[in-house]
Amino acid sequence: MSVLNTKVLVLNRSYLPIHITSVRRAVALLYQDIARAVDEQYRIFDFASWSDLAAEEDAIGLVNRVIRVPRVILLVAYDRIPRRYVRFSRFNIYARDQNRCQYCGRRFARSELNLDHVVPRSKGGTSVWENVVCSCHRCNRLKGGRSPSEAGMRLIRTPRRPQWTPFMAETFSMRRYKEWLPFLSAVDAAYWNTELVAE
C-alpha cells in the first residue's frame, strides 16, 4: 500500500478525534492551511514548518524535498464534537452481538452472518435496534419470514440499543499509530459507521 493511502487521525480544535483520513487528504489540508500537523510532543506545525522537519521512516517525496508523514492533524477552525450515541449500523449490530448468531449462539466470521428482523418486515417489523439481530445463514433460512416463536426458535438475548461505543475495540483494532494513542482514551466515535435507515 502506498504511504499516501495510509491513515491519519483528524482532531477538531479542541483536540478531540473526529475522523480518520488518508495521508493524501491530510497533506492537502495542511498545505491549504485548513489543518496543522501535530507531533509526538503535541506541538503544532503549519505546512512550511512541518516541511522543515527532518523526514523519518514514513516520508513523502515532493518535487523539491521530502517531508514527514503527519499521523495526527488538527483542524484550524472546526469546533464540532463527535456525537455521543451509537449509530444503528451493520458494524455496530455485529459488535453488539459479538459476531454470534442470536438463535444458535455460535460465533461466525462476519461474512458468514447476516442481519435478521426478529419480527419480519413482511409482518410489520421495523429496522431498529430492538428488532434486528445477527444470525447465521442456516438459522436465517430456518426462521424464514416467521417470528421466532412461529419458527420454534428462541433468541439467546433480547436485542437492545447498546450503551457502549465500539470505536476503541473495533475501529482501532485495525492498524493504529503510536501518535494516535494520547487522543483516543475516551473517544466516542461510533459515528464513523454508516447509519442504517430506520423504517
Order of alpha helices (4+ residues) and beta strands (2+ residues): beta-beta-alpha-beta-beta-alpha-beta-beta-beta-alpha-beta-beta-alpha-alpha
